[in-house]
Amino acid sequence: MSGAKCPKCNGTGSVSSQIHGYDPNKVNAGMGMHRCDRCAGQGVIHVGLGMGTTGSDVASGDGSLGDRVGNIVIWVFAIFFGLTLANAPIFGLNWAVSGFIGLIVGAAVAGLLLAFRIGRYILWGLGAAFVIAVIVALSLEG
């Protein structure tokens, strides 16, 4: 992730309380100032896979293309883990419980891997290995 100076507060982390004075969600920063809502008082907006250029999180839906791709990767990885653990039940649990545990574990692992550069390389490698395995399986079938 890279950081850029917040354009709303110019990197100070606080804005004048005169701007949008009626907002009930403002956090007081002292001496007639409120915490900047765009950078959350940090003075820096993070641009990368986890945060959009607007400084909003992935759940808000207005993130960048990287945010949306990150969500898709997490879902695909979670579903893959869920199907894998549903077909290989762990600890003697039935397939539904094992699949649900696989969904949770897969989403957590994908989210953790997406947070780091080397993790994204690992995910690219796993995706490429899966595509190559499917191509090899289809070529050996006929």
C-alpha positions in Angstrom: 0.0 0.0 0.0 1.1 3.5 -0.6 0.0 6.6 1.1 -0.9 10.0 -0.3 -1.6 13.3 1.6 -5.3 13.7 2.2 -6.7 16.4 -0.1 -9.4 17.4 2.3 -7.3 18.3 5.3 -3.9 18.8 3.5 -2.3 16.2 5.7 -3.2 17.7 9.1 -5.8 15.2 10.1 -8.3 17.9 11.2 -10.7 20.3 9.5 -12.4 23.4 10.7 -15.5 22.8 12.7 -17.2 25.5 10.5 -17.3 23.1 7.6 -20.5 21.0 7.7 -21.2 22.0 11.3 -24.4 20.0 11.5 -22.9 16.6 11.0 -23.6 14.5 14.1 -20.8 12.0 13.4 -18.0 14.5 13.7 -15.3 13.8 16.3 -13.9 16.8 18.2 -10.2 17.5 17.6 -10.0 20.5 19.9 -9.7 24.3 19.4 -12.5 24.6 16.9 -11.4 21.6 14.8 -12.9 18.2 14.0 -11.2 15.0 12.8 -11.1 14.7 9.1 -13.6 12.1 8.0 -11.8 11.3 4.7 -8.5 10.2 6.3 -9.9 9.4 9.8 -7.5 12.0 11.3 -4.4 10.2 9.9 -3.5 12.9 7.3 -2.8 10.2 4.8 -5.2 8.2 2.6 -4.0 4.8 1.7 -4.1 3.7 -1.9 -3.9 0.0 -2.6 -5.8 -3.3 -2.6 -7.4 -2.8 0.8 -8.4 0.9 0.5 -9.8 2.8 -2.4 -8.6 6.2 -3.5 -11.5 7.8 -1.7 -10.3 6.5 1.7 -13.4 4.3 2.0 -13.4 0.7 2.9 -14.4 -2.2 0.7 -17.8 -2.7 2.3 -19.0 0.7 1.2 -19.1 -0.5 -2.4 -17.5 2.7 -3.9 -14.0 1.3 -3.9 -11.6 1.0 -6.7 -11.2 -2.0 -9.1 -8.6 -3.5 -6.8 -11.1 -3.6 -4.0 -13.6 -5.4 -6.1 -11.0 -7.9 -7.4 -10.0 -8.4 -3.8 -13.5 -9.3 -2.8 -13.9 -11.7 -5.7 -10.6 -13.4 -4.8 -11.7 -13.8 -1.2 -15.0 -15.3 -2.2 -13.5 -17.7 -4.7 -10.8 -18.8 -2.2 -13.4 -19.3 0.5 -15.7 -21.3 -1.7 -12.7 -23.5 -2.8 -11.8 -24.1 0.8 -15.4 -24.8 1.7 -15.8 -27.4 -1.1 -12.5 -29.0 -0.2 -13.3 -29.4 3.4 -16.8 -30.5 2.7 -15.4 -33.4 0.6 -12.8 -34.2 3.3 -14.6 -33.9 6.6 -12.3 -32.9 9.5 -12.6 -34.3 13.0 -15.5 -36.6 12.0 -17.9 -33.7 11.4 -20.6 -33.9 8.7 -20.1 -32.3 5.3 -22.2 -29.2 6.0 -20.3 -28.2 9.1 -16.9 -29.0 7.5 -17.9 -26.9 4.5 -18.9 -24.0 6.7 -15.7 -24.2 8.6 -13.9 -24.3 5.2 -15.7 -21.1 4.1 -14.6 -19.2 7.2 -11.0 -20.5 7.1 -10.7 -19.8 3.3 -12.0 -16.2 3.7 -9.6 -15.6 6.6 -6.6 -17.0 4.7 -7.4 -15.1 1.5 -7.9 -11.8 3.4 -4.6 -12.3 5.2 -2.8 -13.1 2.0 -4.3 -10.1 0.2 -3.0 -7.8 2.9 0.7 -8.5 2.0 2.5 -8.3 -1.3 4.0 -11.8 -1.0 0.5 -13.1 -0.2 -0.8 -11.7 -3.4 2.1 -13.4 -5.3 1.1 -16.7 -3.5 -2.6 -16.2 -4.6 -1.5 -15.5 -8.2 0.6 -18.7 -8.1 -2.2 -20.8 -6.7 -4.6 -19.4 -9.3 -2.1 -20.2 -12.1 -1.5 -23.7 -10.7 -5.2 -24.3 -10.7 -5.6 -23.2 -14.3 -2.7 -25.3 -15.4 -4.1 -28.3 -13.5 -7.4 -27.9 -15.3 -5.7 -27.6 -18.7 -3.6 -30.7 -18.0 -6.7 -32.7 -16.8 -8.6 -31.8 -19.9 -5.8 -32.6 -22.3 -5.2 -36.0 -20.6 -8.9 -36.9 -20.7 -9.2 -37.2 -24.5 
